Amino acid sequence: MNLGVFFRSSLVRSSLTYVICDGINRAIPFLLLPFITHYLTPTDYGIVTNFNVYVQILAVFGYLCTAGALPVMFNKLEKQKIKSYVSNMIVLNTLVTILCGLVSLTASAWVEKSLGISTYFQLYAFIVVWFAGITNVNMLLWRCEEKPLSFGVYQISQSTLNALSTILFVIILLLGWQGRIYSMMLSTIVFGLVSLIILFRRGYIEFSINKTYLRQTLFFALPLVPHALSFWFKSGVDKVLLTNLCGLSENGLYSVAMTWGAVVSIFLVSFNNAYAPYLYKNLAVIDKNRDETEWLQKKMVKLIWASIGGTFFLVLLSWFVSIGLIRVMYAPSYYHSLEYLPWVMAGQFFYGGYLMFVCFIHYTFNTKMLGLITFSLSLAQVGLTYLLIVWVGAVGAAVSSAIISLLTFVFVAWYAMRVYNLPWFSYR
């Protein structure tokens, strides 16, 4: 391969930019974590983890399901129509967040009992979700416009504020787990406001309602609710079960291992941030003339299989490095988290494979079956996690997550091959 051509590729350059910026972005709180663990017990860290779990479930309804529509519609609508589409997406997200808030607060006592989060902090979670949704729209636009540098600098700036406020609230003012949540709130609100200003100045905030766009976004998002909930089941329910069956301390240890698995996802998500727009652009070319784009079809297939192979070696290397660093960087009370690590890393590998194929399902708008696959498997994970925790202890949560990640990858890849025709197993 000609390395000069390889590094001049827009996909490679964008991917490297995303990887570097996202790496710095994730490294800031990640490097801060060993210091925080000296001020937070595993139980404290378990409460912070559960707050994040609650935010994640609210975000599913608040903005995550609608987010997938924007990259798809960005190349299908004229610029002025995109501006109207974005405004109506924000309106829809706001209405849904308010509705979810009213419904969820009726179950606030159950949430407090299950997650250890008081009603006040539940209200804080809704504030975090709304401002995070605004920032998400702003970031999606930069991604669609293939502006990875703007995307990355913004991410890094928010993480820096988050880290500095964590030092202030947790290490200097000694506010404990509450201080960690306050720092998350501060950085999310500040950058949500900045995103709102940016969107307004760029003309993406219009004071008009387009019922067609509202319906279109809603119909795109509704079938994805089960799909998005499946991710919450995979990353949230296990923590709820651990909290109730094994205690907050074990939940905190599991979350530390998950944090190291998230290091791998830095590269997976960064690559996907560049890969998805690149894929959609090439699929549009293929759709216009399939007969004369056979070379492009084979090129896309080779890219996918090569990326999955690269993911395997990345995960393997990360596993060995993580073992050494946890022993060096963390207090001895956190060493038990190593028991979860191999299963967490296996789950990351299957997640990387999933990312390579799910874009085809989004592109074809065949989201109903995607939701059915992922939601069904996630429901199965709830039962499997409970059984494995009872049978083999707390590590059963990680084992269950890895098994379901494998099945999700297999079924999503199978369905993607059915909904979009490419020479999937042609290597020449």
C-alpha positions as CSV (number, residue, x, y, z in Angstrom):
1,M,0.0,0.0,0.0
2,N,1.2,3.5,-0.8
3,L,1.5,5.2,2.6
4,G,1.3,8.6,1.1
5,V,-2.0,7.9,-0.5
6,F,-3.2,6.2,2.7
7,F,-2.5,9.2,4.9
8,R,-3.9,11.7,2.3
9,S,-7.3,9.9,2.5
10,S,-10.0,12.1,4.0
11,L,-11.3,9.2,6.0
12,V,-7.8,8.5,7.5
13,R,-7.1,12.2,8.3
14,S,-10.5,12.7,9.8
15,S,-10.2,9.5,11.8
16,L,-6.8,10.5,13.2
17,T,-8.1,13.9,14.1
18,Y,-11.0,12.4,16.0
19,V,-8.8,9.8,17.7
20,I,-6.3,12.4,18.8
21,C,-8.9,14.9,20.0
22,D,-11.1,12.3,21.6
23,G,-8.0,10.7,23.2
24,I,-7.1,14.0,24.8
25,N,-10.8,14.5,25.8
26,R,-11.1,11.1,27.5
27,A,-7.5,11.3,28.9
28,I,-8.4,14.4,31.0
29,P,-11.0,12.8,33.3
30,F,-9.3,9.4,33.0
31,L,-6.0,10.6,34.4
32,L,-7.9,12.5,37.1
33,L,-9.7,9.4,38.2
34,P,-6.8,7.8,40.3
35,F,-6.6,11.0,42.3
36,I,-10.4,11.1,42.8
37,T,-10.3,7.5,44.1
38,H,-8.2,8.7,47.0
39,Y,-11.1,11.0,48.0
40,L,-14.0,8.8,47.1
41,T,-14.6,5.3,48.4
42,P,-15.8,2.5,46.1
43,T,-19.2,3.1,47.6
44,D,-19.1,6.9,46.7
45,Y,-17.9,6.0,43.2
46,G,-20.9,3.6,43.0
47,I,-23.3,6.5,43.7
48,V,-21.7,8.7,41.0
49,T,-22.0,5.8,38.6
50,N,-25.7,5.4,39.4
51,F,-26.2,9.1,38.7
52,N,-24.7,8.6,35.3
53,V,-26.9,5.5,34.8
54,Y,-30.0,7.7,35.5
55,V,-28.8,10.4,33.1
56,Q,-28.3,7.8,30.4
57,I,-31.8,6.4,30.6
58,L,-33.3,9.9,30.5
59,A,-31.0,10.8,27.5
60,V,-32.4,7.8,25.5
61,F,-35.7,9.6,25.4
62,G,-34.4,13.2,25.6
63,Y,-32.2,13.3,22.5
64,L,-30.3,10.1,21.7
65,C,-33.0,8.5,19.5
66,T,-33.5,11.6,17.4
67,A,-29.7,12.1,16.9
68,G,-29.4,9.4,14.3
69,A,-31.7,11.2,11.9
70,L,-29.6,14.3,11.5
71,P,-26.5,12.6,9.8
72,V,-28.8,10.8,7.4
73,M,-30.9,13.8,6.5
74,F,-27.9,16.2,6.3
75,N,-27.0,14.9,2.8
76,K,-30.6,14.7,1.6
77,L,-31.9,18.2,2.4
78,E,-30.9,21.7,1.2
79,K,-29.0,23.8,3.7
80,Q,-31.9,26.0,4.6
81,K,-34.1,23.0,5.2
82,I,-31.5,21.5,7.4
83,K,-31.6,24.6,9.6
84,S,-35.4,24.2,10.0
85,Y,-34.9,20.5,10.6
86,V,-32.4,21.2,13.4
87,S,-34.7,23.7,15.1
88,N,-37.6,21.3,15.1
89,M,-35.4,18.5,16.4
90,I,-34.5,20.7,19.4
91,V,-38.2,21.5,20.0
92,L,-39.1,17.8,19.9
93,N,-36.2,16.9,22.3
94,T,-37.4,19.6,24.7
95,L,-41.0,18.5,24.7
96,V,-40.0,14.8,25.2
97,T,-37.5,15.7,28.1
98,I,-40.3,17.7,29.9
99,L,-42.7,14.8,29.5
100,C,-40.2,12.3,30.7
101,G,-39.5,14.5,33.7
102,L,-43.1,14.6,34.7
103,V,-43.5,10.8,34.3
104,S,-40.2,9.9,36.0
105,L,-40.7,12.0,39.1
106,T,-43.8,9.9,39.9
107,A,-41.3,7.1,40.5
108,S,-38.7,9.1,42.4
109,A,-39.1,7.1,45.6
110,W,-38.3,3.9,43.7
111,V,-35.3,5.5,41.9
112,E,-34.0,6.7,45.3
113,K,-34.3,3.2,46.7
114,S,-32.8,1.4,43.7
115,L,-30.0,3.8,42.8
116,G,-29.4,5.8,46.0
117,I,-30.1,9.1,44.3
118,S,-32.3,11.6,46.1
119,T,-35.1,13.5,44.4
120,Y,-33.0,16.7,44.2
121,F,-30.3,14.9,42.3
122,Q,-32.9,13.3,40.0
123,L,-34.1,16.8,39.1
124,Y,-30.4,17.8,38.4
125,A,-30.3,14.8,36.0
126,F,-33.0,16.4,33.8
127,I,-31.2,19.7,33.7
128,V,-28.0,17.8,32.6
129,V,-29.9,15.9,29.9
130,W,-31.5,19.0,28.3
131,F,-28.2,20.9,28.0
132,A,-26.4,17.8,26.9
133,G,-29.0,17.4,24.1
134,I,-28.2,21.0,22.8
135,T,-24.5,20.2,22.7
136,N,-25.1,16.9,21.0
137,V,-26.9,18.7,18.1
138,N,-24.1,21.2,17.8
139,M,-21.5,18.4,17.7
140,L,-23.5,16.3,15.2
141,L,-23.5,19.3,12.8
142,W,-19.8,19.6,13.0
143,R,-19.4,15.9,12.4
144,C,-21.8,16.1,9.3
145,E,-19.8,19.0,8.0
146,E,-16.6,17.0,8.4
147,K,-15.1,19.5,10.8
148,P,-13.3,17.1,13.2
149,L,-11.1,19.8,14.6
150,S,-14.0,22.0,15.8
151,F,-15.6,18.8,17.2
152,G,-12.5,17.8,19.1
153,V,-11.5,21.2,20.5
154,Y,-15.0,21.6,21.9
155,Q,-15.0,18.2,23.5
156,I,-11.6,18.9,25.1
157,S,-12.7,22.3,26.4
158,Q,-15.7,20.8,28.1
159,S,-13.7,18.0,29.6
160,T,-11.1,20.5,30.9
161,L,-13.8,22.5,32.7
162,N,-15.2,19.3,34.1
163,A,-11.8,18.2,35.4
164,L,-11.0,21.7,36.9
165,S,-14.4,21.9,38.7
166,T,-13.9,18.3,40.0
167,I,-10.6,19.3,41.5
168,L,-12.3,22.3,43.1
169,F,-15.4,20.5,44.4
170,V,-13.9,17.1,45.3
171,I,-10.3,17.6,46.2
172,I,-10.2,21.2,47.5
173,L,-13.7,21.7,49.0
174,L,-14.0,18.0,49.9
175,L,-17.7,17.7,48.8
176,G,-17.4,14.0,48.1
177,W,-19.6,12.3,45.5
178,Q,-21.9,15.3,45.5
179,G,-18.9,17.4,44.3
180,R,-18.3,15.1,41.4
181,I,-21.9,15.4,40.3
182,Y,-21.8,19.2,40.7
183,S,-18.7,19.4,38.4
184,M,-20.6,17.3,35.7
185,M,-23.6,19.7,35.9
186,L,-21.4,22.8,35.7
187,S,-19.5,21.7,32.6
188,T,-22.7,20.4,30.8
189,I,-24.7,23.6,31.5
190,V,-21.9,26.0,30.5
191,F,-21.2,24.2,27.2
192,G,-24.9,23.6,26.5
193,L,-25.4,27.4,26.7
194,V,-22.4,28.0,24.5
195,S,-23.8,25.4,22.0
196,L,-27.1,27.2,22.0
197,I,-25.4,30.5,21.2
198,I,-23.4,28.9,18.4
199,L,-26.5,27.3,16.8
200,F,-28.4,30.6,17.1
201,R,-25.6,32.6,15.4
202,R,-25.3,30.0,12.6
203,G,-29.0,30.3,11.9
204,Y,-30.0,26.9,13.2
205,I,-32.5,28.3,15.8
206,E,-35.7,29.3,14.2
207,F,-39.0,30.2,16.0
208,S,-41.2,28.2,13.7
209,I,-42.7,24.7,13.9
210,N,-42.6,22.4,10.9
211,K,-45.0,19.5,11.6
212,T,-43.6,17.5,8.7
213,Y,-40.1,17.6,10.2
214,L,-41.4,16.8,13.7
215,R,-43.3,13.8,12.4
216,Q,-40.3,12.6,10.3
217,T,-37.9,12.8,13.2
218,L,-40.4,11.2,15.6
219,F,-41.1,8.3,13.2
220,F,-37.3,7.8,12.8
221,A,-36.8,7.9,16.6
222,L,-39.7,5.8,17.9
223,P,-38.4,2.5,16.4
224,L,-35.0,3.3,17.8
225,V,-36.3,3.7,21.4
226,P,-36.0,-0.1,22.1
227,H,-32.6,-0.1,20.3
228,A,-31.3,2.8,22.5
229,L,-32.9,1.3,25.6
230,S,-30.9,-1.9,24.8
231,F,-27.7,0.0,25.4
232,W,-29.0,1.3,28.7
233,F,-29.9,-2.3,29.7
234,K,-26.4,-3.3,28.7
235,S,-24.6,-0.5,30.6
236,G,-27.2,0.4,33.2
237,V,-29.2,-2.6,34.5
238,D,-26.1,-4.5,35.4
239,K,-25.1,-1.6,37.7
240,V,-28.6,-1.5,39.3
241,L,-28.5,-5.3,39.9
242,L,-24.9,-5.1,41.3
243,T,-26.0,-2.3,43.6
244,N,-29.0,-4.2,45.0
245,L,-27.4,-7.7,45.0
246,C,-23.8,-7.0,45.8
247,G,-23.7,-3.4,47.1
248,L,-22.5,0.0,46.0
249,S,-18.9,-0.9,46.6
250,E,-18.9,-3.8,44.1
251,N,-20.7,-1.5,41.6
252,G,-17.9,1.0,42.0
253,L,-15.2,-1.6,41.3
254,Y,-17.1,-2.8,38.2
255,S,-17.4,0.8,37.0
256,V,-13.6,1.2,37.3
257,A,-13.1,-1.8,35.0
258,M,-15.7,-0.3,32.6
259,T,-13.7,2.9,32.6
260,W,-10.7,1.1,31.2
261,G,-12.9,-0.6,28.6
262,A,-14.0,2.9,27.6
263,V,-10.4,3.7,26.7
264,V,-10.8,1.2,23.8
265,S,-14.1,2.9,22.8
266,I,-12.1,6.2,22.4
267,F,-10.6,4.7,19.2
268,L,-13.8,2.9,18.2
269,V,-16.1,5.9,18.5
270,S,-13.5,8.2,17.0
271,F,-13.1,6.0,14.0
272,N,-16.9,5.7,13.7
273,N,-17.3,9.5,13.8
274,A,-15.3,9.7,10.6
275,Y,-16.4,6.3,9.1
276,A,-20.2,7.0,9.2
277,P,-20.3,10.2,7.1
278,Y,-17.6,8.6,4.8
279,L,-19.8,5.5,4.4
280,Y,-23.0,7.4,3.8
281,K,-21.3,9.5,1.1
282,N,-20.0,6.4,-0.7
283,L,-23.3,4.5,-0.4
284,A,-25.0,7.5,-2.1
285,V,-22.6,7.1,-5.0
286,I,-23.2,3.4,-5.1
287,D,-26.9,3.8,-5.1
288,K,-26.7,6.1,-8.2
289,N,-24.9,3.6,-10.3
290,R,-24.3,0.1,-9.0
291,D,-23.1,-1.4,-12.2
292,E,-20.1,0.9,-12.4
293,T,-19.2,1.1,-8.8
294,E,-18.2,-2.6,-8.2
295,W,-14.7,-1.5,-7.2
296,L,-16.1,0.9,-4.6
297,Q,-18.4,-1.8,-3.2
298,K,-15.4,-4.1,-2.7
299,K,-13.4,-1.3,-1.2
300,M,-16.0,-0.7,1.5
301,V,-16.2,-4.4,2.3
302,K,-12.4,-4.6,2.7
303,L,-12.4,-1.6,4.9
304,I,-15.0,-3.1,7.3
305,W,-13.2,-6.5,7.7
306,A,-9.8,-4.8,8.1
307,S,-11.2,-2.5,10.7
308,I,-12.7,-5.5,12.7
309,G,-9.2,-7.2,12.6
310,G,-7.6,-4.0,13.8
311,T,-10.1,-3.8,16.6
312,F,-9.1,-7.2,17.9
313,F,-5.5,-6.3,18.2
314,L,-6.3,-3.0,19.8
315,V,-8.5,-4.7,22.5
316,L,-5.8,-7.4,23.2
317,L,-3.1,-4.8,23.7
318,S,-5.4,-2.6,25.9
319,W,-6.2,-5.5,28.2
320,F,-2.5,-6.2,29.0
321,V,-1.7,-2.5,29.4
322,S,-4.7,-1.9,31.7
323,I,-3.7,-4.6,34.1
324,G,-0.3,-3.0,34.8
325,L,-1.7,0.5,35.0
326,I,-4.5,-0.3,37.4
327,R,-1.9,-1.8,39.8
328,V,0.3,1.3,39.5
329,M,-2.3,4.1,39.5
330,Y,-5.1,3.0,41.9
331,A,-5.4,2.5,45.6
332,P,-5.3,-1.2,46.7
333,S,-9.0,-1.1,47.5
334,Y,-9.7,-1.0,43.7
335,Y,-7.5,-3.9,42.6
336,H,-10.5,-6.3,42.7
337,S,-11.7,-4.5,39.6
338,L,-9.1,-6.6,37.6
339,E,-11.5,-9.6,37.8
340,Y,-14.0,-7.8,35.5
341,L,-11.4,-6.6,33.0
342,P,-11.2,-9.5,30.4
343,W,-14.9,-9.6,30.0
344,V,-15.2,-5.9,29.7
345,M,-12.5,-5.9,26.9
346,A,-14.3,-8.7,25.1
347,G,-17.5,-6.6,25.1
348,Q,-15.6,-3.7,23.6
349,F,-14.4,-5.9,20.7
350,F,-17.9,-7.0,19.8
351,Y,-19.1,-3.4,20.2
352,G,-16.5,-2.3,17.6
353,G,-17.8,-4.9,15.2
354,Y,-21.3,-3.8,15.8
355,L,-20.4,-0.1,14.9
356,M,-19.1,-1.2,11.5
357,F,-22.5,-2.7,10.5
358,V,-25.2,-0.7,12.2
359,C,-24.6,2.3,9.9
360,F,-26.1,0.3,7.0
361,I,-29.3,-0.1,8.9
362,H,-29.5,3.6,9.7
363,Y,-28.8,4.5,6.1
364,T,-31.7,2.3,4.8
365,F,-34.1,3.5,7.6
366,N,-34.8,-0.1,8.5
367,T,-34.7,0.7,12.2
368,K,-37.7,-1.4,13.4
369,M,-35.9,-4.7,13.1
370,L,-32.7,-3.1,14.7
371,G,-34.8,-2.1,17.7
372,L,-36.3,-5.6,17.9
373,I,-33.0,-7.3,17.8
374,T,-31.2,-5.2,20.3
375,F,-34.1,-4.7,22.7
376,S,-34.8,-8.5,22.8
377,L,-31.2,-9.3,23.5
378,S,-31.1,-6.6,26.2
379,L,-34.1,-8.0,27.9
380,A,-32.4,-11.4,27.8
381,Q,-29.4,-9.8,29.4
382,V,-31.4,-8.7,32.4
383,G,-32.3,-12.3,33.2
384,L,-28.9,-13.6,32.4
385,T,-27.1,-11.0,34.5
386,Y,-29.3,-11.8,37.5
387,L,-28.7,-15.6,37.1
388,L,-24.9,-15.2,36.7
389,I,-24.6,-12.8,39.6
390,V,-26.4,-15.4,41.8
391,W,-24.4,-18.3,40.4
392,V,-20.8,-16.9,40.1
393,G,-20.9,-13.6,42.0
394,A,-20.5,-10.0,40.9
395,V,-18.3,-10.9,37.9
396,G,-21.4,-12.5,36.4
397,A,-22.5,-9.0,35.3
398,A,-19.4,-8.6,33.1
399,V,-19.7,-12.1,31.7
400,S,-23.4,-11.5,30.8
401,S,-22.5,-8.2,29.1
402,A,-19.8,-9.8,27.0
403,I,-22.2,-12.6,25.9
404,I,-24.9,-10.2,24.9
405,S,-22.5,-8.0,23.0
406,L,-21.4,-10.9,21.0
407,L,-24.9,-11.9,20.1
408,T,-25.8,-8.2,19.2
409,F,-22.8,-8.0,16.9
410,V,-23.7,-11.2,15.1
411,F,-27.4,-10.4,14.6
412,V,-26.9,-6.8,13.6
413,A,-24.2,-7.8,11.1
414,W,-26.5,-10.4,9.7
415,Y,-29.4,-8.0,9.3
416,A,-27.1,-5.3,7.8
417,M,-26.0,-7.7,5.1
418,R,-29.7,-8.4,4.3
419,V,-30.9,-4.8,4.0
420,Y,-27.9,-3.6,2.0
421,N,-26.4,-5.6,-0.9
422,L,-22.6,-5.5,-1.1
423,P,-20.1,-8.3,-2.0
424,W,-19.8,-9.0,1.7
425,F,-17.5,-12.0,1.4
426,S,-15.5,-11.0,-1.7
427,Y,-11.9,-10.3,-0.9
428,R,-10.5,-9.6,-4.4
